[in-house]
Amino acid sequence: MAFEPSILARNPTARRRYLEIMQAALDAVDPYAAVQAHLRVEDGTLWAGERAFALNELRRIVVIGAGKAGAPMARAVEDVLGDAIAAGLVVVKQGHGAPTARIEIVEASHPIPDEAGVAAGARVLDLAASAGADDLVLALISGGGSALLEAPAG
């Protein structure tokens, strides 16, 4: 059975139901909500999905990432962890940045890599390499990350 768009104009009930379904689909893939659904702190323990991390046993929490949904994902992590984040750097598509408090958002070109992406890639690698055995690194990766986070050989 094919979808007939004109039914939405003729039938207010069908239109309302269609809009509800579309909104539910958009809500289900919202990057902020997705992170919030899988990251929480309870009684001094950080839960990332089913993995538990005792916050008092961590030296630092470092956030790295790349992708077009990186800014809302970073905001969600900040809303969960706040000042527990020691450092963070997420690379997003130009025009997709957003204000954050503890995680730096860097904009770069997508889909064609640019110098900003190369520089950000080097900085993300340095930040990840600075992590030690007692640090937790949270990686936020979404669509477009491979074009935004370049690290050319040499």
C-alpha positions in Angstrom: 0.0 0.0 0.0 1.5 3.3 -1.1 1.4 6.4 1.0 -0.9 9.0 -0.4 0.1 12.5 0.9 -3.2 14.1 0.0 -4.9 12.2 2.8 -3.1 14.5 5.2 -5.0 17.5 3.8 -8.3 15.7 3.8 -8.2 13.9 7.1 -7.2 15.8 10.2 -6.9 12.6 12.3 -4.5 11.0 9.8 -2.5 14.2 9.7 -2.3 14.4 13.5 -1.3 10.7 13.7 1.3 11.1 10.9 2.9 14.1 12.7 3.0 12.2 16.0 4.8 9.3 14.3 7.2 11.6 12.6 8.0 13.5 15.8 8.5 10.1 17.6 11.0 9.1 14.9 12.9 12.4 15.2 12.9 12.1 19.0 14.3 8.6 18.8 17.3 9.7 16.9 18.0 12.9 18.7 21.8 12.9 19.6 21.3 14.7 22.9 18.6 12.4 24.0 20.5 9.3 22.9 23.5 10.2 25.0 21.3 11.1 28.0 19.6 7.7 27.7 22.9 5.9 28.0 25.0 8.0 30.4 24.1 8.7 34.0 25.7 9.2 37.4 24.2 7.4 40.4 25.8 7.3 43.9 29.2 8.3 42.7 29.2 5.8 39.8 29.2 6.8 36.1 27.1 4.4 34.1 27.8 4.3 30.3 25.2 1.8 29.1 25.9 -1.3 31.3 29.5 -0.3 32.2 30.1 1.2 35.6 33.0 3.5 36.5 33.6 4.6 40.1 34.2 8.3 39.8 36.4 8.5 42.8 38.8 6.0 41.2 39.2 8.1 38.0 42.0 10.7 37.8 40.4 12.5 34.9 37.5 12.2 32.5 38.5 13.3 28.9 36.0 13.6 26.1 37.0 13.4 22.5 34.8 13.2 19.4 33.9 14.0 15.9 30.8 14.2 13.8 27.9 16.3 12.7 26.0 15.5 15.9 29.0 16.1 18.1 27.8 19.4 19.7 24.5 18.1 21.1 26.3 14.9 22.2 28.9 17.0 24.0 26.2 19.1 25.7 24.5 16.0 26.9 27.8 14.7 28.4 28.4 18.0 30.1 24.8 18.0 31.5 25.5 14.5 33.0 29.1 15.0 34.2 29.6 18.8 34.6 32.8 19.7 36.4 34.0 16.0 36.4 35.1 16.6 32.8 38.8 17.5 32.9 39.2 18.2 29.2 37.3 17.7 26.0 37.5 18.4 22.3 34.9 17.5 19.7 35.1 18.4 16.0 31.9 19.2 14.2 30.8 20.4 10.7 31.0 24.1 10.1 27.9 25.8 11.3 27.0 23.0 13.7 28.9 24.3 16.7 27.2 25.1 20.0 28.2 26.7 23.2 29.6 24.3 25.8 31.2 24.8 29.2 33.9 22.2 29.5 34.3 20.5 26.1 35.8 22.6 23.3 33.9 22.5 20.0 35.9 23.0 16.9 34.3 23.4 13.5 35.8 22.0 10.3 34.8 21.4 6.7 32.6 18.5 5.7 32.6 16.4 3.5 35.9 17.8 2.1 38.7 17.9 4.7 40.4 21.2 5.5 43.2 22.6 7.5 40.9 23.1 10.5 40.1 19.4 10.5 43.7 18.4 10.2 44.7 20.7 13.1 41.8 19.4 15.2 42.7 15.8 14.4 46.2 16.4 15.7 44.8 18.0 18.9 42.3 15.1 19.4 45.2 12.6 19.0 47.3 14.6 21.5 44.4 14.7 24.0 43.8 11.0 23.7 47.5 10.2 24.1 47.6 12.3 27.3 45.2 9.8 28.9 46.7 7.5 31.5 45.6 4.2 33.0 43.5 6.0 35.6 41.7 8.2 33.1 38.4 7.6 31.4 38.2 8.7 27.7 34.7 9.1 26.4 34.6 9.1 22.6 31.6 10.7 20.9 31.4 9.6 17.3 28.6 10.4 14.8 28.1 10.6 11.1 30.7 12.6 9.2 33.4 11.9 11.8 35.8 10.4 9.4 35.7 13.5 7.2 36.0 15.9 10.2 38.8 14.2 12.0 41.8 13.8 9.7 45.3 12.7 10.6 47.4 12.4 7.4 50.4 10.2 7.6 53.7 12.0 7.9 
